[in-house]
Amino acid sequence: MNTEAISFGLPFYGKGNELGEYEAESVQKTLDNSYVPAPILEARQVQDRLLEERFKGLPLAIADIGCGDGYHGEIFGPSAKSYHGFEISSEMARKAREKFKHIEGAKVFEGDASKFYLAPNTYDVVWSLYFTAGNFRGEFADLSDYTDDYLDKNPAFIGIIGNFFRSLKVGGKLFMCVYKDSPLTEATQRTFYKQTGQTVLTPLGSRFVATKENFWSVRWTEASMLSNLRACGIEADQVSFNELNEISWLVEVTK
């Protein structure tokens, strides 16, 4: 793929600032299995196994939204036609570039994923793994602004996912690892943040968990996911909910 087809400037929604040093450190902790509660670790492992069984070794054009330190690029990049990681954290992008430097066709695009122009008919596969798609949000000073109406039609999620969905080839696949909305999932999220040294601000029973350190993660019902996807131009018959474990799905969208 010609990387000139990717540029900054499309004014969608999302977190527009670089992650600070502390936030980057916290992101790294979320990728470290020693901090991860067992249900989340299990979901990650099942997700990775499913994707490896389907796509490892294939010459595909892949986009990775929130590529982190480049872990999945190391797995899928060597055989890929192209592997493009999109990452807002400068420190994570640096680590991913280090991992990608010997992988032909692997490249990291640093910045807010909502602000890239992506040419249509570009990717065979797009994914947002390890629950990243549940972090997309607009920046509000008051957590009460994240109402049910907002969560059911989240402009940040719609802007990012809609943009990447349009970049898929016909027949291409979009995958998102997401949390199911249940009390067990909420308890697991709260434990996860506490184990990474963060302070949870949201009361029990909220549809998302937010921390003093500016992290935010939503949980989904099938209805709330379909509502958001419909705003991206995706119909219900294009969507499958693949169960990873009792707290999570791997949502699969076919263009």
C-alpha positions in Angstrom: 0.0 0.0 0.0 1.1 3.6 -0.7 1.5 5.2 2.7 0.9 8.6 1.2 -2.8 7.5 1.3 -2.6 8.1 5.1 -2.5 11.7 6.4 -3.5 13.8 9.3 -6.3 16.3 9.3 -9.7 14.6 9.2 -11.6 16.3 12.1 -13.3 13.4 13.8 -13.6 13.0 17.5 -11.2 11.5 20.0 -8.5 12.2 22.5 -6.5 15.0 20.8 -3.5 15.3 23.2 -0.4 13.2 23.5 -0.4 10.8 26.4 1.8 12.1 29.3 4.7 10.3 30.7 2.7 8.8 33.6 -0.1 7.7 31.2 2.4 6.0 28.9 3.8 4.1 31.9 0.3 3.1 32.9 -0.4 1.9 29.3 2.7 -0.3 29.5 1.5 -1.8 32.8 -1.8 -2.7 31.1 0.2 -4.8 28.6 2.2 -6.5 31.3 0.6 -9.8 32.2 1.7 -9.5 35.8 -0.8 -6.7 36.4 -3.7 -8.4 34.4 -6.6 -10.1 36.3 -7.1 -13.7 35.2 -10.4 -13.1 33.2 -8.7 -10.4 31.1 -5.6 -12.4 30.5 -7.7 -15.4 29.4 -9.7 -13.2 27.0 -6.4 -11.9 25.5 -5.0 -15.3 25.0 -8.2 -16.7 23.4 -8.4 -13.6 21.1 -4.8 -14.1 20.0 -5.3 -17.8 19.4 -8.4 -17.2 17.3 -6.7 -14.6 15.2 -3.5 -16.6 14.7 -5.5 -19.6 13.6 -7.2 -17.5 10.9 -4.6 -15.0 9.8 -1.0 -15.8 10.8 1.2 -16.4 7.8 -1.2 -14.8 5.3 -0.1 -11.9 3.0 -2.7 -9.4 4.1 -2.8 -5.6 4.5 -3.6 -5.1 8.2 -4.4 -2.0 10.2 -3.9 -2.2 14.0 -5.8 0.6 15.9 -4.0 1.2 19.2 -1.0 -1.0 18.4 0.7 -0.4 21.7 4.2 -1.6 21.8 3.8 -3.6 18.6 3.2 -7.0 20.0 0.7 -8.1 17.4 2.8 -6.6 14.6 5.6 -9.0 15.5 3.2 -12.0 15.1 1.4 -11.0 11.9 3.8 -8.4 10.3 6.4 -10.8 8.9 4.0 -12.4 6.4 1.8 -9.4 5.9 1.7 -7.4 2.7 1.6 -4.3 5.0 1.1 -3.9 8.7 0.1 -0.4 9.9 0.0 0.3 13.6 -1.8 3.5 14.8 -0.7 4.7 18.2 -1.3 7.9 20.2 1.4 7.4 22.8 4.8 8.5 21.7 6.5 6.0 24.0 4.4 3.1 22.8 5.0 4.2 19.2 8.8 4.3 19.8 8.7 0.7 21.2 6.6 -0.5 18.3 9.0 1.1 15.7 11.8 -0.8 17.4 10.0 -4.1 17.0 9.0 -3.3 13.4 12.4 -2.1 12.1 13.3 -5.5 10.7 9.8 -6.3 9.4 9.3 -5.2 5.8 6.0 -3.4 5.3 5.4 -2.7 9.0 5.0 1.0 9.9 3.7 3.0 12.9 1.6 6.1 12.4 1.7 8.2 15.6 -1.2 10.4 16.7 -4.9 10.4 17.3 -6.5 7.6 15.3 -9.5 9.9 14.6 -7.3 12.3 12.6 -6.0 10.2 9.8 -7.3 10.2 6.3 -7.4 6.6 5.0 -8.0 5.8 1.4 -10.9 3.4 0.7 -10.3 -0.2 -0.4 -6.9 -0.3 1.4 -7.0 -3.1 4.1 -8.0 -6.7 4.2 -8.2 -6.7 8.0 -8.6 -4.0 10.6 -8.5 -4.7 14.3 -8.5 -3.0 17.7 -7.4 -5.5 20.3 -7.0 -5.8 24.0 -10.2 -3.8 24.7 -8.8 -0.6 23.0 -12.1 0.1 21.1 -13.8 0.7 24.5 -11.4 3.5 25.3 -12.5 5.8 22.5 -14.3 8.9 23.8 -14.6 12.7 23.7 -13.0 14.7 26.5 -15.5 15.9 29.0 -14.7 17.6 32.3 -17.6 16.0 34.1 -18.1 12.2 34.0 -21.9 12.7 34.1 -21.6 14.0 30.5 -21.1 10.4 29.4 -24.8 9.7 29.4 -26.5 6.5 28.1 -27.4 8.4 24.9 -23.7 9.3 24.4 -22.6 5.7 25.0 -25.2 4.3 22.6 -24.0 6.7 19.9 -20.4 7.7 20.8 -19.0 10.2 18.3 -15.4 9.2 19.1 -16.0 5.5 18.5 -18.1 6.2 15.4 -15.5 8.6 13.9 -12.6 6.1 14.4 -14.4 2.8 13.6 -16.3 4.4 10.7 -13.2 5.8 9.2 -11.3 2.4 9.4 -14.3 0.5 8.2 -14.5 2.6 5.1 -10.8 1.8 4.5 -11.6 -2.0 4.3 -11.8 -3.8 1.0 -15.1 -5.5 0.2 -15.2 -8.8 2.0 -12.6 -7.4 4.5 -12.9 -8.0 8.3 -13.0 -5.6 11.3 -12.3 -7.1 14.7 -12.8 -5.5 18.2 -12.1 -7.1 21.5 -14.6 -5.6 23.9 -16.0 -6.0 27.5 -19.5 -7.4 28.0 -21.6 -5.3 30.3 -22.0 -7.3 33.5 -21.2 -6.9 37.3 -18.3 -9.5 37.0 -16.8 -7.5 34.1 -17.1 -4.2 36.0 -15.4 -5.8 39.1 -12.6 -7.1 36.8 -12.1 -3.7 35.2 -11.9 -2.0 38.6 -9.4 -4.5 39.8 -7.3 -4.1 36.7 -7.0 -0.3 37.1 -6.2 -0.6 40.8 -3.5 -3.2 40.1 -1.9 -0.7 37.7 -1.8 1.9 40.4 -4.8 4.0 39.4 -7.7 5.5 41.3 -11.2 4.6 40.1 -13.6 7.5 40.1 -16.9 5.9 38.9 -19.4 4.5 41.3 -20.5 0.8 41.0 -23.1 0.3 38.4 -21.7 2.8 35.9 -21.6 1.6 32.3 -17.9 2.5 32.2 -15.0 2.7 34.5 -12.9 6.0 34.7 -9.8 6.8 36.7 -8.2 9.9 38.2 -5.3 9.2 35.9 -7.5 9.8 32.8 -8.2 6.2 31.8 -11.7 5.3 30.6 -13.2 2.0 29.5 -16.8 1.2 28.5 -18.7 -2.1 28.7 -21.1 -3.1 25.9 -24.4 -4.9 25.4 -25.1 -6.3 21.9 -27.6 -3.5 21.5 -25.2 -0.7 22.4 -22.5 -2.1 20.0 -25.0 -2.4 17.2 -26.3 1.1 17.8 -22.8 2.5 17.4 -22.0 0.3 14.4 -25.2 1.3 12.7 -24.0 4.9 12.9 -20.8 3.7 11.1 -22.9 2.4 8.2 -22.8 -1.2 9.5 -25.9 -3.3 9.6 -26.6 -6.1 12.2 -26.3 -8.9 9.6 -22.7 -7.9 9.1 -21.8 -8.3 12.8 -21.0 -11.5 14.8 -20.3 -11.6 18.6 -17.7 -14.3 19.2 -17.5 -15.2 22.8 -14.0 -15.1 24.3 -15.0 -15.8 27.9 -17.6 -14.7 30.4 -16.4 -11.0 30.4 -15.7 -10.4 26.7 -16.5 -10.7 23.0 -14.4 -10.5 19.8 -16.8 -8.5 17.7 -16.4 -9.4 14.0 -17.7 -7.1 11.2 -17.7 -8.2 7.5 -17.8 -5.5 4.9 
